[in-house]
Amino acid sequence: MTPDPTLPQPTAADVCRLFVPTPPARALLAPGLAARDYFAALVAAGHLADARRVLAHSLPPRRAVWWAALCLHHAAGEVPFETPEEAGAFDAATRWVVAPSEATRRAAEAAAWLAQPTTAAGVLAMACFLSGGSVSRPGLPPVFAAPHLSGRLCGAVVYLASVRFDPAKYLRHLRDYLAIGQDVAAGRNLPPGRPEPEPWAEPRAAAPDPGAVDRLAGFLAAGPAAGERRPGEVLYTLGTGGRS
């Protein structure tokens, strides 16, 4: 994974705190090892599922969503989306990637629920919504999803894309999709458009949104990334902050 000098470079240990590596993958960890070098070692050793997770958690949210969208677009070319809601969720996700804003992020959330938490397109759209900003209803005090959840969902989408067609060749597809992700990480295949930061103001006089945490937990529990939750993992924080 060639580093992009414009991005922070996490260590392998930092990334592995966000998921549970398999025992063979954990054996490749070393003190001070960069995530990019760990990724390369995992790919070389054939531990592709672990490599997928490392890359998904190493990328900034917008690049992670773009990578997942590229993979799902290719897979959907082989096996098309089954419902208009799935196609709508994919479109909402790509609109957010091209023009990240509070409006496109909220639209992605709505589309994710319509497409259902069990579909790849629904998971992709929810990854956009969890990329930053409050998950409370607009105008209510903020609840923030844990920063790693968007990447986790993007990694799940890449997995779902790799098994969407000809599942017997899953590892071949996944290796191809990891190569796409490497290009995104290196800055060679970036999403179109240019994100423009928006000010995000915390509401000051409103009742808390009691359903925000339940909605977040419900979507995650129903979706394909549910099994990747770590024991005692924090899913959200309360308080002030802004979109990232």
Secondary structure, 3 states (H helix, E strand, C coil): CCCCCCCCCCEHHHHHCCCCCCHHHHCCCCCCCEHHHHHHHHHHHCCHHHHHHHHHHHCCHHHHHHHHHHHHHHHHHHCCCCCHHHHHHHHHHHHHHHCCCHHHHHHHHHHHHHHCCCCHHHHHHHHHHCCCCECCCCCCCCEEECCHHHHHHHHHHHHHHHCCCCHHHHHHHHHHHHHHHHHHHHCCCCCCCCCCCCCCCCCCCCCCCCCHHHHHHHHHHHCCCHHHCCCCCCCEEECCCCCC
